[in-house]
Amino acid sequence: MSSILSGCSNPKLFKISLAEWSLHRTLQSGKIDHLDFCKIAKNDFGLDAVEYVNSFFFEKAQDQSYLKEMKQRADDLGVKSLLIMCDNEGSLGDPDPVARTKAVENHYKWVDAAKFLGCHSIRVNAYLTESLYGTSTGNYNTTGSYENQINLAADGLRRLTEFGDTIGINTIVENHGGLSSNGKWLAAVMEKVDHPRVGTLPDFGNFRIQGEEWYDRYKGVEELMPYAKAVSAKSNDFDSQGNEINTDYYKMMNIVLDAGYNGYVGIEYEGSKLDEMAGIQATKDLLEKVRDSFY
């Protein structure tokens, strides 16, 4: 047991939340409605905190009546709204300054929505644009692209973070493909932005850079944890003992806790062998088993 665990007075160590992407197939099929997400988290899984995904209410970011209904349902259930995961709003590291500015401004409405809902953050992406990939060689670290993309991503993130800071909302980045799945690169972006309201959302599984090129997930999470304002417990498949077959949750949660993190760890089930409800439950059971094992 690590030193930080042995000295910890919190019997729970960390809390567990539910990321809406865990239900993406059911939501996309229309079998459940986005407005019922909080009810499912609380009534089916006993979880009191959620992480929204903007694609499930993409046209509602500025619909005050809809947001009010979301907030009321969460409040009535005693569920905390933690963050909004934001996709499909442009590249914050786009090499075209006009497109980069548009991407920054596209996120403003989600910052406002997060504030209204009582969230602490929006989660954004910091993708490497295809034009900088050097895809013909399969080498993402072509001359100039690595450092250049740090500067480009940091510029977009800094401007968005400064906007969020005006109303008390954090801007956090998930390792989510391309160079963002290189822990060293994303940590360098954090250092470049250098703002107390910018941070990371380390995801246990999203370390595929391109094709079959993967970054070491344990090294990546360790590099991203100093900046973490949320954590995503990605799961895909489980063995007969209930352990996730791709990620050693005991090892990973040691890394998370050794960084001094004791906030929410979000369940993000993405597998297909179990249905989504069973996959969420299996991930929750595993997180609770890991948490209990530290005592």
VENNORCOR-V18362 format. One record per residue. N is the residue number from 1. RES is the residue in three letters. PHI is phi in radians with two decimals (999 if undefined). PSI is psi in whole degrees, 0 to 359 (none if undefined). D_CENTER is the distance of its C-alpha to the mean C-alpha in whole Angstrom. Layout:
n=<N	N>
res=<RES	RES>
phi=<PHI	PHI>
psi=<PSI	PSI>
d_center=<D_CENTER	D_CENTER>
This chain:
n=<1	2	3	4	5	6	7	8	9	10	11	12	13	14	15	16	17	18	19	20	21	22	23	24	25	26	27	28	29	30	31	32	33	34	35	36	37	38	39	40	41	42	43	44	45	46	47	48	49	50	51	52	53	54	55	56	57	58	59	60	61	62	63	64	65	66	67	68	69	70	71	72	73	74	75	76	77	78	79	80	81	82	83	84	85	86	87	88	89	90	91	92	93	94	95	96	97	98	99	100	101	102	103	104	105	106	107	108	109	110	111	112	113	114	115	116	117	118	119	120	121	122	123	124	125	126	127	128	129	130	131	132	133	134	135	136	137	138	139	140	141	142	143	144	145	146	147	148	149	150	151	152	153	154	155	156	157	158	159	160	161	162	163	164	165	166	167	168	169	170	171	172	173	174	175	176	177	178	179	180	181	182	183	184	185	186	187	188	189	190	191	192	193	194	195	196	197	198	199	200	201	202	203	204	205	206	207	208	209	210	211	212	213	214	215	216	217	218	219	220	221	222	223	224	225	226	227	228	229	230	231	232	233	234	235	236	237	238	239	240	241	242	243	244	245	246	247	248	249	250	251	252	253	254	255	256	257	258	259	260	261	262	263	264	265	266	267	268	269	270	271	272	273	274	275	276	277	278	279	280	281	282	283	284	285	286	287	288	289	290	291	292	293	294	295>
res=<MET	SER	SER	ILE	LEU	SER	GLY	CYS	SER	ASN	PRO	LYS	LEU	PHE	LYS	ILE	SER	LEU	ALA	GLU	TRP	SER	LEU	HIS	ARG	THR	LEU	GLN	SER	GLY	LYS	ILE	ASP	HIS	LEU	ASP	PHE	CYS	LYS	ILE	ALA	LYS	ASN	ASP	PHE	GLY	LEU	ASP	ALA	VAL	GLU	TYR	VAL	ASN	SER	PHE	PHE	PHE	GLU	LYS	ALA	GLN	ASP	GLN	SER	TYR	LEU	LYS	GLU	MET	LYS	GLN	ARG	ALA	ASP	ASP	LEU	GLY	VAL	LYS	SER	LEU	LEU	ILE	MET	CYS	ASP	ASN	GLU	GLY	SER	LEU	GLY	ASP	PRO	ASP	PRO	VAL	ALA	ARG	THR	LYS	ALA	VAL	GLU	ASN	HIS	TYR	LYS	TRP	VAL	ASP	ALA	ALA	LYS	PHE	LEU	GLY	CYS	HIS	SER	ILE	ARG	VAL	ASN	ALA	TYR	LEU	THR	GLU	SER	LEU	TYR	GLY	THR	SER	THR	GLY	ASN	TYR	ASN	THR	THR	GLY	SER	TYR	GLU	ASN	GLN	ILE	ASN	LEU	ALA	ALA	ASP	GLY	LEU	ARG	ARG	LEU	THR	GLU	PHE	GLY	ASP	THR	ILE	GLY	ILE	ASN	THR	ILE	VAL	GLU	ASN	HIS	GLY	GLY	LEU	SER	SER	ASN	GLY	LYS	TRP	LEU	ALA	ALA	VAL	MET	GLU	LYS	VAL	ASP	HIS	PRO	ARG	VAL	GLY	THR	LEU	PRO	ASP	PHE	GLY	ASN	PHE	ARG	ILE	GLN	GLY	GLU	GLU	TRP	TYR	ASP	ARG	TYR	LYS	GLY	VAL	GLU	GLU	LEU	MET	PRO	TYR	ALA	LYS	ALA	VAL	SER	ALA	LYS	SER	ASN	ASP	PHE	ASP	SER	GLN	GLY	ASN	GLU	ILE	ASN	THR	ASP	TYR	TYR	LYS	MET	MET	ASN	ILE	VAL	LEU	ASP	ALA	GLY	TYR	ASN	GLY	TYR	VAL	GLY	ILE	GLU	TYR	GLU	GLY	SER	LYS	LEU	ASP	GLU	MET	ALA	GLY	ILE	GLN	ALA	THR	LYS	ASP	LEU	LEU	GLU	LYS	VAL	ARG	ASP	SER	PHE	TYR>
phi=<999	-1.31	-1.12	-1.18	-1.31	-1.18	-1.73	-1.50	-1.69	-1.46	-1.16	-1.75	1.15	-2.62	-1.84	-2.05	-2.15	-2.13	-1.48	-1.09	-1.06	-1.02	-1.96	-1.10	-1.19	-1.17	-1.17	-1.14	-1.38	1.46	-1.23	-2.27	-1.82	-0.89	-1.14	-1.66	-1.04	-1.08	-1.11	-1.14	-1.01	-1.39	-1.38	-1.57	-2.19	1.16	-1.77	-1.94	-2.65	-2.37	-2.20	-1.40	-2.11	-1.11	-1.14	-1.57	-2.59	-1.06	-1.54	-1.91	-1.03	-2.00	-1.57	-1.10	-1.19	-1.20	-1.09	-1.10	-1.13	-0.99	-1.11	-1.12	-1.13	-1.12	-1.10	-1.09	-1.59	1.25	-1.81	-1.51	-1.63	-1.58	-2.84	-2.06	-1.45	-1.92	-2.21	1.07	-2.12	1.69	-1.66	-1.20	-1.96	-1.06	-1.19	-1.42	-1.07	-1.21	-1.14	-1.13	-1.12	-1.09	-1.08	-1.00	-1.23	-1.06	-1.45	-1.00	-1.12	-1.33	-1.08	-1.10	-1.12	-1.07	-1.09	-1.07	-1.36	1.57	-1.31	-1.70	-2.68	-1.95	-1.76	-2.13	-1.90	-2.30	-1.25	-1.45	-1.20	-1.02	-1.14	-1.78	-1.23	1.21	-1.13	-1.14	-1.77	1.27	-1.98	-1.29	-1.77	-1.23	-0.94	1.55	-1.23	-1.10	-1.17	-1.07	-1.26	-1.02	-1.14	-1.16	-1.11	-1.13	-1.11	-1.09	-1.14	-1.08	-1.16	-1.18	-1.08	-1.12	-1.14	-1.05	-1.07	-1.14	-2.17	1.37	-2.00	-1.42	-2.01	-2.15	-2.02	-1.69	-1.15	-2.57	1.81	1.09	-1.15	-1.12	-1.54	-1.67	-1.01	-1.12	-1.13	-1.18	-1.09	-1.15	-1.10	-1.03	-1.13	-1.19	-1.17	0.90	-2.43	-1.12	-1.75	-1.75	-2.89	-2.09	-2.20	-1.09	-1.90	-1.07	-2.03	-1.48	-2.04	-1.49	-1.36	-2.97	0.93	-1.79	-1.57	-2.07	-1.59	-1.07	-1.17	-1.28	-1.09	-1.08	-1.10	-1.07	-1.25	-1.62	-1.08	-1.04	-1.96	-1.26	-2.04	-2.87	-2.43	-2.01	-1.55	-1.21	-2.42	-2.30	-2.67	-2.28	-1.54	-1.20	-1.64	1.51	-1.57	-1.23	-1.39	-1.70	-2.26	-1.36	-1.10	-1.14	-1.13	-1.16	-1.25	-1.08	-1.08	-1.07	-1.27	-1.11	-1.41	1.52	-1.46	-2.46	-1.53	-1.42	-1.95	-1.56	-1.24	-2.34	-1.39	-2.31	-1.45	-2.25	-1.26	-1.73	-1.21	-1.09	-1.12	-1.19	-1.15	-1.08	-1.10	-1.11	-1.21	-1.07	-1.03	-1.17	-1.06	-1.19	-1.13	-1.11	-1.05	-1.15	-1.20	-1.38	-2.23>
psi=<137	163	323	330	320	337	7	133	353	114	343	341	308	159	161	132	175	124	134	334	338	337	23	323	318	321	315	331	348	6	332	158	144	322	344	3	312	322	319	316	315	310	326	332	357	27	138	21	142	159	115	160	126	335	342	356	45	323	4	9	329	15	97	326	322	315	323	321	317	310	318	319	318	315	318	329	351	33	133	135	114	314	166	123	120	122	167	36	20	168	119	346	25	133	340	115	329	314	323	317	320	318	316	310	331	332	347	318	330	328	314	318	319	318	316	319	348	18	162	343	160	144	127	174	155	65	150	125	148	326	341	359	326	43	337	334	349	16	109	344	47	161	122	334	320	304	321	319	331	312	318	311	320	324	309	317	320	315	319	319	319	324	312	325	330	338	14	32	133	154	117	148	132	143	115	37	158	210	340	342	3	108	321	319	313	325	322	324	316	316	323	318	315	61	139	342	6	147	191	161	86	128	131	334	345	62	24	116	310	149	235	17	115	143	145	120	326	318	317	312	320	322	332	339	328	342	5	133	0	162	139	117	85	136	148	317	154	149	185	343	2	11	144	131	343	334	129	99	329	313	317	317	334	317	315	312	326	338	359	12	132	29	207	140	119	130	125	85	131	13	178	347	323	149	168	319	317	323	320	314	319	321	318	314	318	315	320	322	317	314	315	332	341	0	none>
d_center=<27	26	27	24	24	28	28	25	27	24	25	21	20	16	15	14	12	11	8	11	10	12	15	15	18	20	19	20	23	24	24	22	22	18	20	21	17	18	21	20	17	20	23	22	20	21	17	18	14	12	9	10	10	12	14	16	17	17	21	21	19	22	24	25	26	24	21	24	24	20	21	24	23	20	23	25	23	22	18	16	14	11	9	9	7	9	11	15	16	17	17	16	18	21	24	26	26	27	24	21	23	22	19	18	20	19	16	18	19	15	15	19	17	14	17	20	17	17	13	13	10	9	6	8	9	12	14	17	20	22	25	24	23	27	26	30	30	27	26	23	24	27	30	28	25	23	24	24	21	20	22	21	17	18	20	18	15	18	20	17	16	20	20	17	19	22	21	19	15	12	11	8	7	5	8	9	12	15	16	12	12	15	14	17	17	14	15	18	16	15	19	20	18	20	19	18	15	13	11	8	4	6	6	10	11	10	13	15	17	19	22	22	21	18	17	18	15	16	17	14	12	15	15	12	12	15	13	10	9	7	6	6	9	10	13	16	19	21	25	28	27	23	21	19	21	18	17	19	17	20	19	16	16	19	17	14	17	19	17	18	15	16	13	11	10	8	10	9	13	13	17	20	23	22	22	18	20	21	18	16	19	20	16	17	20	19	17	20	22	20	20	24	25	25	28>
